[in-house]
Amino acid sequence: MSLPPVRSWTTDPTFRLLARCDRCHRRRLFAPYFEVYGTVDEDHLAQCGPCKEKQPRIGGRLPTVWWWECYLCLVDTITAIAEDRRPVG
């Protein structure tokens, strides 16, 4: 199951010992990890059972979830977002 669409991320990393990136699943002895936030949309909720169970709708709004990404995955995430944006007009 893929991660939800990214909405924001932290700019200051948290250095973690023996942690795993939630995106690439690589374990590192000691590395910086960034919190990445996404909003679970209807398509993701329909496909992902754990998100549906853990994050029920609150007041009709779609829930925000977060996960850890290493710096390499965060660069890929930001690049993909930048490439998808098209100028309006």
PARO-83589 format. One line per 4 residues: number of its first residue (from 0); their letters; for each residue x, y, z of N, C-alpha, C, O. Coordinates in steps of 0.001 Angstrom, whole numbers, always signed. Example, Ala and Ser with C-alpha at 12.3 -4.5 7.8 and 13.67 -1.06 7.14 Angstrom:
<rs>
0) AS) +13190:-5690:+7800:+12300:-4500:+7800:+13200:-3300:+7800:+14236:-3319:+8465 ~ +12850:-2250:+7080:+13670:-1060:+7140:+12900:+30:+7870:+13409:+1138:+8039
</rs>
This chain:
<rs>
0) MSLP) +845:-1174:+0:+0:+0:+0:+884:+1230:+0:+1827:+1319:+787 ~ +594:+2164:-863:+1378:+3392:-936:+967:+4358:+170:-96:+4223:+776 ~ +1830:+5327:+413:+1552:+6328:+1432:+559:+7356:+901:+447:+7522:-313 ~ -164:+8048:+1777:-1126:+9061:+1337:-431:+10237:+657:+786:+10381:+774
4) PVRS) -1184:+11083:-54:-598:+12261:-685:+35:+13188:+355:-542:+13436:+1413 ~ +1227:+13692:+39:+1987:+14549:+955:+1431:+15971:+925:+1147:+16521:-139 ~ +1284:+16549:+2111:+821:+17929:+2236:+1896:+18841:+2807:+1971:+20013:+2439 ~ +2737:+18313:+3712:+3798:+19125:+4305:+4835:+18219:+4943:+4640:+17008:+5045
8) WTTD) +5951:+18822:+5376:+7021:+18079:+6013:+7798:+19022:+6910:+7696:+20242:+6783 ~ +8577:+18448:+7821:+9394:+19268:+8707:+10708:+19604:+8018:+11200:+18841:+7186 ~ +11269:+20757:+8375:+12554:+21156:+7798:+13720:+20779:+8689:+14853:+20682:+8219 ~ +13460:+20565:+9962:+14511:+20151:+10892:+14386:+18658:+11154:+13332:+18189:+11585
12) PTFR) +15461:+17903:+10895:+15382:+16458:+11082:+15462:+16057:+12546:+15937:+16807:+13399 ~ +14991:+14873:+12799:+15148:+14225:+14088:+16144:+13096:+13877:+15928:+12232:+13028 ~ +17227:+13092:+14636:+18219:+12035:+14497:+17761:+10845:+15332:+17513:+10957:+16533 ~ +17658:+9710:+14661:+17131:+8516:+15316:+18148:+7389:+15242:+18873:+7255:+14256
16) LLAR) +18194:+6590:+16281:+19104:+5467:+16379:+18372:+4179:+15993:+17287:+3900:+16504 ~ +18968:+3397:+15090:+18404:+2122:+14639:+16953:+2256:+14169:+16086:+1473:+14558 ~ +16711:+3248:+13338:+15354:+3508:+12856:+15210:+3074:+11401:+16192:+2800:+10711 ~ +13972:+3020:+10963:+13646:+2598:+9602:+12819:+3686:+8931:+11927:+4270:+9545
20) CDRC) +13123:+3950:+7670:+12345:+4896:+6875:+11024:+4221:+6515:+11012:+3068:+6083 ~ +9914:+4935:+6691:+8605:+4353:+6393:+8328:+4262:+4893:+7402:+3568:+4471 ~ +9125:+4960:+4092:+8906:+4919:+2654:+9769:+3863:+1962:+9247:+3019:+1233 ~ +11084:+3904:+2185:+11969:+2941:+1502:+12253:+1705:+2356:+12794:+720:+1855
24) HRRR) +11895:+1749:+3639:+12041:+628:+4577:+13496:+244:+4854:+13762:-870:+5304 ~ +14442:+1156:+4591:+15848:+890:+4914:+16108:+1217:+6381:+15614:+2213:+6911 ~ +16879:+374:+7010:+17301:+636:+8388:+18674:+1276:+8357:+19534:+897:+7562 ~ +18870:+2249:+9229:+20156:+2917:+9349:+20551:+2953:+10816:+19700:+3030:+11702
28) LFAP) +21854:+2896:+11058:+22339:+2892:+12429:+21997:+4199:+13146:+21451:+4180:+14249 ~ +22314:+5318:+12527:+22034:+6631:+13106:+21882:+7596:+11945:+22841:+7810:+11205 ~ +20722:+8178:+11764:+20480:+9022:+10600:+19385:+10040:+10889:+18582:+9860:+11804 ~ +19361:+11125:+10089:+18294:+12105:+10238:+17017:+11624:+9535:+17067:+11097:+8424
32) YFEV) +15893:+11814:+10193:+14594:+11484:+9612:+13684:+12696:+9723:+13775:+13476:+10672 ~ +12815:+12839:+8747:+11908:+13977:+8689:+10474:+13493:+8841:+10109:+12436:+8325 ~ +9671:+14261:+9545:+8246:+13954:+9647:+7568:+14482:+8392:+7737:+15647:+8034 ~ +6812:+13640:+7733:+6080:+14021:+6526:+4605:+13835:+6820:+4194:+12806:+7357
36) YGTV) +3809:+14836:+6467:+2383:+14824:+6768:+1577:+14695:+5485:+1920:+15281:+4459 ~ +518:+13933:+5557:-372:+13771:+4424:-1804:+13692:+4895:-2078:+13321:+6037 ~ -2714:+14043:+4007:-4129:+13935:+4303:-4661:+12697:+3603:-4503:+12537:+2393 ~ -5273:+11849:+4353:-5824:+10617:+3795:-7060:+10990:+2973:-8036:+11515:+3508
40) DEDH) -7005:+10713:+1669:-8144:+11017:+810:-9047:+9791:+668:-8723:+8712:+1163 ~ -10166:+9964:-2:-11155:+8884:-143:-10569:+7657:-841:-10864:+6527:-454 ~ -9728:+7874:-1883:-9148:+6751:-2608:-8234:+5930:-1709:-8242:+4700:-1749 ~ -7449:+6628:-899:-6529:+5914:-5:-7304:+5152:+1070:-6963:+4017:+1402
44) LAQC) -8343:+5778:+1608:-9138:+5105:+2628:-9792:+3833:+2093:-9914:+2843:+2816 ~ -10209:+3859:+833:-10864:+2697:+244:-9893:+1531:+88:-10307:+372:+135 ~ -8589:+1827:-100:-7605:+779:-358:-6826:+356:+878:-6290:-752:+915 ~ -6752:+1204:+1882:-5884:+944:+3035:-6712:+675:+4286:-7294:+1591:+4869
48) GPCK) -6757:-581:+4688:-7502:-953:+5882:-6965:-339:+7165:-7755:+165:+7964 ~ -5627:-358:+7405:-5105:+217:+8646:-5425:+1696:+8823:-5721:+2130:+9937 ~ -5371:+2483:+7741:-5692:+3915:+7855:-7160:+4101:+8218:-7505:+4988:+8999 ~ -8010:+3274:+7656:-9437:+3382:+7947:-9715:+3054:+9408:-10540:+3702:+10052
52) EKQP) -9023:+2044:+9926:-9236:+1640:+11310:-8626:+2622:+12304:-9246:+2947:+13317 ~ -7406:+3098:+12018:-6702:+3970:+12946:-7203:+5406:+12901:-7253:+6074:+13934 ~ -7570:+5883:+11734:-7891:+7292:+11549:-9336:+7477:+11065:-9556:+7735:+9881 ~ -10305:+7350:+11948:-11684:+7567:+11509:-11916:+9040:+11191:-11169:+9903:+11650
56) RIGG) -12934:+9320:+10419:-13273:+10708:+10092:-13678:+11439:+11354:-14411:+10910:+12190 ~ -13197:+12647:+11480:-13503:+13473:+12644:-14256:+14702:+12162:-13688:+15540:+11462 ~ -15496:+14817:+12519:-16285:+15981:+12123:-16446:+16117:+10620:-16608:+17231:+10123 ~ -16406:+15019:+9884:-16583:+15073:+8441:-15315:+15407:+7674:-15310:+15343:+6445
60) RLPT) -14228:+15764:+8376:-12966:+16085:+7714:-12128:+14826:+7557:-12224:+13890:+8351 ~ -11312:+14825:+6524:-10404:+13701:+6336:-9225:+13854:+7283:-8722:+14965:+7450 ~ -8770:+12775:+7908:-7709:+12856:+8913:-6332:+13103:+8297:-6080:+12774:+7138 ~ -5456:+13689:+9104:-4066:+13892:+8733:-3237:+12810:+9413:-3411:+12537:+10601
64) VWWW) -2349:+12207:+8662:-1457:+11189:+9197:-19:+11644:+8957:+225:+12537:+8145 ~ +924:+11034:+9656:+2325:+11365:+9429:+3165:+10105:+9471:+2753:+9078:+10011 ~ +4359:+10205:+8885:+5293:+9105:+8839:+6714:+9663:+8763:+6903:+10857:+8533 ~ +7716:+8794:+8956:+9122:+9174:+8898:+9677:+8904:+7505:+9407:+7859:+6913
68) ECYL) +10464:+9861:+6981:+11194:+9645:+5731:+12649:+10034:+5928:+12953:+11016:+6606 ~ +13553:+9255:+5327:+14973:+9607:+5348:+15188:+10777:+4377:+14284:+11144:+3626 ~ +16372:+11343:+4404:+16617:+12518:+3568:+16559:+12191:+2084:+16141:+13038:+1294 ~ +16968:+10983:+1677:+16900:+10621:+259:+15450:+10515:-224:+15119:+10979:-1316
72) CLVD) +14605:+9913:+580:+13191:+9794:+213:+12511:+11162:+226:+11653:+11434:-613 ~ +12888:+12020:+1171:+12284:+13351:+1229:+12635:+14163:-13:+11792:+14895:-531 ~ +13864:+14043:-495:+14251:+14731:-1732:+13405:+14226:-2897:+12939:+15019:-3715 ~ +13205:+12914:-2975:+12354:+12349:-4028:+10915:+12843:-3908:+10277:+13155:-4913
76) TITA) +10411:+12913:-2694:+9041:+13377:-2461:+8872:+14823:-2899:+7915:+15152:-3600 ~ +9793:+15690:-2492:+9708:+17110:-2838:+9861:+17306:-4347:+9175:+18139:-4939 ~ +10759:+16541:-4967:+10946:+16628:-6416:+9679:+16217:-7156:+9276:+16876:-8115 ~ +9056:+15140:-6718:+7820:+14687:-7373:+6712:+15728:-7241:+5956:+15951:-8187
80) IAED) +6610:+16363:-6082:+5594:+17399:-5897:+5886:+18590:-6807:+4973:+19139:-7425 ~ +7157:+18992:-6892:+7525:+20139:-7727:+7287:+19857:-9205:+6870:+20753:-9939 ~ +7539:+18645:-9650:+7337:+18301:-11052:+5867:+18189:-11419:+5500:+18424:-12571 ~ +5025:+17837:-10468:+3588:+17694:-10738:+2871:+19035:-10837:+1817:+19129:-11466
84) RRPV) +3425:+20058:-10230:+2763:+21356:-10248:+2945:+22034:-11597:+4052:+22119:-12127 ~ +1864:+22499:-12121:+1881:+23203:-13401:+1409:+24635:-13183:+532:+24878:-12353 ~ +1978:+25583:-13917:+1515:+26964:-13739:+68:+27124:-14167:-381:+26501:-15129 ~ -648:+27955:-13451:-2059:+28202:-13759:-2140:+29257:-14855:-1453:+30277:-14807
88) G) -2995:+28995:-15845:-3184:+30037:-16855:-3040:+29584:-18225:-3179:+30378:-19155
</rs>
